[in-house]
Amino acid sequence: MKKLAIYLMFILCGASVVVAAPPRTSFVKVTVTPDHADWCYNCGEKPVFSVTVTDCSNAPIKDAQIYYEISEDFLAPLEKGDKTLANGTVTFTGHTMKKPGFLRCRVWAKVDGKKYDECATAAFEKEKIEPKTIMPKDFEAFWRAEIEKNQKIDMLPQLDLVPEKCTPKVKVYSASFQSFSKGSRIYGTLCVPANHDGKCPAILIVPGAGCRSRKGYYTEAEKGFVTFEVGIHGIPTVLPDERIYETLKQGSLQNYPSANVDDKDKYYYKRVFVSCARAVDFLASLDFVDADRIGVMGGSQGGALTITTSYLNPKVKAGAAFYPAMCDLTGYLYDQGNAWPYLFKNKKLATKERLETVKYYDVVNFARNVKQPMWVSYGYNDLVVCPTSIQGAINEMPVAPEVMIVPQSRHWTYPEQDSARSKWMMKQLTK
């Protein structure tokens, strides 16, 4: 019998937000609320979505103009249209789902020429969502061979102190090691407790999508944990000119998530997956790191890499992921969400070669094999990584993860989620 996740349902109404991504409060507020407090429904039930458009004093805006869409997760609208809210409020009902999944009501309001949007997403028997991806018979053998091949390459580790980033409590290094092929290096920002005594637990932070500098994780380092925030593109993470990262992001790295996807042996993420696993070996090799207490964490693409790294390197003791991407990559072909990086948004791109490749890189197949304790958090309103794909991966994990769901959050986190993740990870790595 497959184990189901244990869910911690949090609705953080009125929580303060920071620039960790939650949006600032605006003068006009659009609110979309389902009629179940936990946003959960049985298949066949019809949610009632209440929509209000108010000003900053919570007074209804009379005759507010809205455009709305009601759709299953990341699919074409089942209903859409324009409405005038005579008294600043309206309700939508009549739609349901006959299969497990998510139904979203999204609203755009236009007031004084400016647009504001919000959504609410009803979850239908989410614990029963089944991913569509296929597990290749040689999945384990394929990745075992790649890891063994990479272990034969000398890491040639290098640590360079970055004095201007150091504090009285934390020493900061630009660190790198060789991986995947001779001359190819992975870079990261290493934070080490300045006054550590003996070997410290360590946390590998794997990156979200894009290309940027890595500032380092000081908070955990100040509490006695070595932290290593890596990049995946073979570029130093502490370059003084941030414009270099932006140039690469808009140039040669613009479409890296689909680079060489026609060939499983050349796909861009092959180097990424094995190198993140190798980053754990790098940490374990440091004389001030306790190799038996290494965790990995990240969000979005980093959430995906948290799961893949946990599977590929048994030295990982625990993994914590925010809204993991790359789950159930072929789900969209079956009208079941559209997982980032949306490789088959145009279904004509689903060639035989690409379908063969993604089976080896679909994070669901890694989730099916991960054995370490895992912590996962996501929101039903995520418009970047579809909740259907995330929940499908959770449902496949053989060891029930601890799951923190904040229904109204999108592709960002509240401070309380960050705090919960950090607290959980530190507990896992504390003797």
Sequence and secondary structure as in RCSB ss.txt:
>XXXX:A:sequence
MKKLAIYLMFILCGASVVVAAPPRTSFVKVTVTPDHADWCYNCGEKPVFSVTVTDCSNAPIKDAQIYYEISEDFL
APLEKGDKTLANGTVTFTGHTMKKPGFLRCRVWAKVDGKKYDECATAAFEKEKIEPKTIMPKDFEAFWRAEIEKN
QKIDMLPQLDLVPEKCTPKVKVYSASFQSFSKGSRIYGTLCVPANHDGKCPAILIVPGAGCRSRKGYYTEAEKGF
VTFEVGIHGIPTVLPDERIYETLKQGSLQNYPSANVDDKDKYYYKRVFVSCARAVDFLASLDFVDADRIGVMGGS
QGGALTITTSYLNPKVKAGAAFYPAMCDLTGYLYDQGNAWPYLFKNKKLATKERLETVKYYDVVNFARNVKQPMW
VSYGYNDLVVCPTSIQGAINEMPVAPEVMIVPQSRHWTYPEQDSARSKWMMKQLTK
>XXXX:A:secstr
     EEEE   TT    TTS     SSEEEEEESSTT EE TT    EEEEEE TTS B TTEEEEEEEEETTS
 EEEEEEEEETTSEEEE     SSSEEEEEEEEEEETTEEEEEEEEEEESGGG        TTHHHHHHHHHHHH
HTS    EEEE GGG  SSEEEEEEEEE SSTT EEEEEEEEETT  S EEEEEE   SS       HHHHHTT 
EEEEE SSS  TT S THHHHHHHHTTTTTGGGTTTT TTT HHHHHHHHHHHHHHHHHHSTTEEEEEEEEEEET
HHHHHHHHHHHH TTEEEEEEES  S STTGGGGTS   TT TTSSGGG  HHHHHHHHHH HHHHHTT  S EE
EEE TT SSS HHHHHHHHHH SS  EEEE TT  SS  HHHHHHHHHHHHHHH  
